[in-house]
Amino acid sequence: MTDLGILLALRRETPEDEYWRRQVAADHPRAMCTLGILHAERGETQEAEVWFRRAANVDDPWAMNVLGLFLAERGAIRSAEYWLRQAAATGHPYAMVNLGIMRAGRFENHEAEFWYRQIAYAGHLEAMVDLGAMHAERGETDDAECWFRWAAGGNHPRAMDALSRLLRERGDLDEAEYWRTRAEDDGR
């Protein structure tokens, strides 16, 4: 029913459709978040927040992450962090990444690194690249290389490019060229 509701929303039929009402009445967090998104797209931020909060209060990590992002976008950073932390505590990968991004943006790199590391060990390539960049900024090139290689092995173009630059700076021009070419080929 939720998928049908999303299809109807994409076709611009009313969100008050019977399928939506059933899902929302059953406290289905995805349906409530989708209603929140629809209201946000219309500029109805207060109504959107009501739906996002209602979904997050059902203890759905995905909904908590969505609410956290919505609040961060509106400048309510403390509330955003609260909801992102609630979702991250359940192991929600995107909440962990979003907390890392938020903390790095506030130059709180120790905590940002903590969250990136949590998700990087679970295989999240973007977090690996971000960790590599943090190590590179501190001059810890061996650690940076490890993270860049791990992500590059997963065919991540930004990691390949970063690894290429790091190797070029070290003077390993042949391997640097290899990774630069791979980054260009895989980045298409």
C-alpha positions as CSV (number, residue, x, y, z in Angstrom):
1,M,0.0,0.0,0.0
2,T,2.9,2.4,0.7
3,D,4.4,1.8,-2.7
4,L,1.0,2.4,-4.3
5,G,0.7,5.6,-2.3
6,I,4.2,6.7,-3.5
7,L,3.2,6.0,-7.1
8,L,0.0,8.0,-6.7
9,A,2.0,10.9,-5.2
10,L,4.4,10.8,-8.1
11,R,1.4,11.0,-10.4
12,R,0.3,14.1,-8.3
13,E,-2.8,12.5,-7.0
14,T,-3.8,13.7,-3.5
15,P,-1.9,12.4,-0.5
16,E,-5.2,11.9,1.2
17,D,-5.8,8.9,-0.9
18,E,-7.4,5.9,0.8
19,Y,-4.2,3.8,0.7
20,W,-2.3,6.6,2.5
21,R,-4.9,6.9,5.2
22,R,-4.8,3.1,5.9
23,Q,-1.0,3.2,6.2
24,V,-0.9,6.3,8.3
25,A,-3.7,5.0,10.6
26,A,-1.5,1.9,11.1
27,D,1.4,4.1,12.2
28,H,3.4,3.1,9.1
29,P,6.5,5.4,9.4
30,R,7.4,5.3,5.7
31,A,3.9,6.5,4.8
32,M,4.1,9.3,7.3
33,C,7.6,10.3,6.1
34,T,6.4,10.3,2.5
35,L,3.5,12.6,3.5
36,G,6.1,14.8,5.3
37,I,8.2,14.9,2.1
38,L,5.1,15.9,0.0
39,H,4.3,18.7,2.4
40,A,7.9,19.9,2.5
41,E,7.9,20.0,-1.3
42,R,4.9,22.2,-1.2
43,G,6.6,24.5,1.3
44,E,4.3,23.4,4.1
45,T,7.2,23.0,6.6
46,Q,5.1,22.9,9.8
47,E,2.9,20.2,8.4
48,A,5.9,18.3,7.1
49,E,7.6,18.5,10.6
50,V,4.4,17.1,12.2
51,W,4.5,14.0,9.9
52,F,8.3,13.5,10.3
53,R,8.0,13.7,14.1
54,R,5.1,11.4,14.2
55,A,7.0,8.8,12.1
56,A,10.2,9.2,14.2
57,N,8.2,8.7,17.4
58,V,7.2,5.2,16.1
59,D,10.9,4.4,16.8
60,D,11.8,3.8,13.1
61,P,15.5,4.6,12.5
62,W,14.9,5.6,8.9
63,A,12.2,8.1,10.0
64,M,14.5,9.4,12.8
65,N,17.2,10.0,10.2
66,V,14.8,11.8,7.9
67,L,13.6,14.0,10.7
68,G,17.2,14.8,11.7
69,L,18.0,15.9,8.2
70,F,14.9,18.0,7.9
71,L,15.7,19.7,11.2
72,A,19.3,20.3,10.2
73,E,18.2,21.9,7.0
74,R,16.0,24.2,9.0
75,G,18.9,25.1,11.3
76,A,17.6,23.2,14.4
77,I,21.0,21.6,14.9
78,R,20.6,20.3,18.5
79,S,17.3,18.7,17.6
80,A,18.7,17.3,14.4
81,E,21.7,15.8,16.3
82,Y,19.4,14.2,18.8
83,W,17.3,12.4,16.2
84,L,20.4,11.4,14.2
85,R,22.0,10.0,17.3
86,Q,18.8,8.0,18.1
87,A,18.9,6.5,14.6
88,A,22.7,5.9,14.8
89,A,22.3,4.1,18.1
90,T,20.2,1.5,16.2
91,G,23.0,1.0,13.7
92,H,21.3,3.0,10.9
93,P,24.2,3.6,8.4
94,Y,23.0,6.8,6.9
95,A,22.4,8.4,10.3
96,M,26.1,7.6,11.2
97,V,27.3,9.1,8.0
98,N,25.1,12.2,8.5
99,L,26.4,12.6,12.0
100,G,29.9,12.4,10.7
101,I,29.2,15.0,8.0
102,M,27.6,17.3,10.6
103,R,30.4,17.0,13.1
104,A,33.1,17.5,10.4
105,G,31.2,20.6,9.2
106,R,31.5,21.9,12.7
107,F,35.2,21.0,12.9
108,E,34.6,18.4,15.6
109,N,36.7,15.9,13.7
110,H,37.3,13.5,16.6
111,E,33.6,12.7,16.8
112,A,33.2,12.8,13.0
113,E,36.0,10.3,12.7
114,F,34.2,8.0,15.2
115,W,31.0,7.9,13.2
116,Y,32.9,7.5,9.8
117,R,34.9,4.7,11.3
118,Q,31.7,2.9,12.5
119,I,30.2,2.8,9.1
120,A,33.5,2.4,7.2
121,Y,34.1,-0.9,8.9
122,A,30.7,-2.0,7.7
123,G,31.8,-1.4,4.1
124,H,30.5,2.2,3.4
125,L,32.9,3.4,0.7
126,E,32.1,7.1,1.1
127,A,33.0,7.0,4.8
128,M,36.3,5.3,3.9
129,V,37.1,8.2,1.6
130,D,36.2,10.7,4.2
131,L,38.4,8.9,6.8
132,G,41.2,8.9,4.3
133,A,40.8,12.6,3.7
134,M,40.9,13.3,7.5
135,H,44.1,11.3,7.8
136,A,45.7,13.0,4.8
137,E,44.8,16.5,6.2
138,R,46.7,15.5,9.4
139,G,49.7,14.3,7.4
140,E,49.0,10.6,8.3
141,T,49.6,9.5,4.7
142,D,50.0,5.8,5.5
143,D,46.6,5.7,7.2
144,A,45.1,7.8,4.4
145,E,46.5,5.4,1.8
146,C,44.9,2.4,3.6
147,W,41.5,4.0,3.6
148,F,41.8,5.2,0.0
149,R,43.0,1.8,-1.2
150,W,40.1,0.0,0.6
151,A,37.5,2.3,-1.0
152,A,39.3,2.3,-4.4
153,G,39.1,-1.5,-4.3
154,G,35.4,-1.1,-4.2
155,N,35.5,1.0,-7.4
156,H,34.9,4.3,-5.7
157,P,36.1,7.0,-8.2
158,R,36.8,9.7,-5.6
159,A,39.0,7.2,-3.7
160,M,40.9,6.3,-6.8
161,D,41.5,10.0,-7.5
162,A,42.6,10.7,-3.9
163,L,44.9,7.6,-4.0
164,S,46.4,8.8,-7.3
165,R,47.2,12.2,-5.8
166,L,48.7,10.7,-2.7
167,L,50.9,8.4,-4.8
168,R,51.9,11.2,-7.1
169,E,53.1,13.3,-4.1
170,R,55.1,10.3,-2.9
171,G,56.7,9.9,-6.4
172,D,55.1,6.6,-7.4
173,L,54.1,8.0,-10.8
174,D,53.3,4.6,-12.5
175,E,50.7,3.5,-9.8
176,A,49.4,7.1,-9.6
177,E,48.7,7.1,-13.3
178,Y,47.0,3.7,-13.0
179,W,44.6,5.0,-10.4
180,R,44.0,8.3,-12.1
181,T,43.0,6.4,-15.3
182,R,40.7,4.1,-13.3
183,A,39.1,7.1,-11.6
184,E,38.4,8.7,-15.0
185,D,37.1,5.4,-16.5
186,D,34.9,4.5,-13.4
187,G,33.7,8.1,-12.9
188,R,31.7,8.1,-16.1
